[in-house]
Amino acid sequence: MANGWTASPETVLHVAGRLDGTSVSEARQRLHTAIATTDGDIILDVSDMEWVDVTGLAVLVDAHRRLRSQDRRLVLRGCGPRVRRALAVTRLSRVMSIERGESAPSAA
């Protein structure tokens, strides 16, 4: 279950654990709240996220689309191997912004 969600003034959300069917409701709520109450890009720090399944990916895609419609971005930070693999297999890595190390996020 995704736990350890926190927000900072820079609109960085942190998620730890699993983003799957058991935790997507909380993830969706937190992302929708951040989208509605902030300006600019939202950075989702997933460095402590162990796993993401198709329901978790759907929440990320929904947030990505909502932000794109407002000329904003969802930027994924700290993607581990499992998360990167899930994004690559679904080809979401081609459309979503993924921060690479300390450099600027990739363009989407």
PyMOL commands that set and color helices and strands:
alter all, ss='L'
color gray80, all
select helices_A, chain A and resi 24-37+54-68+81-89+92-94
alter helices_A, ss='H'
color red, helices_A
select strands_A, chain A and resi 3-7+12-19+42-52+74-77+97-98
alter strands_A, ss='S'
color yellow, strands_A
deselect
rebuild
show_as cartoon
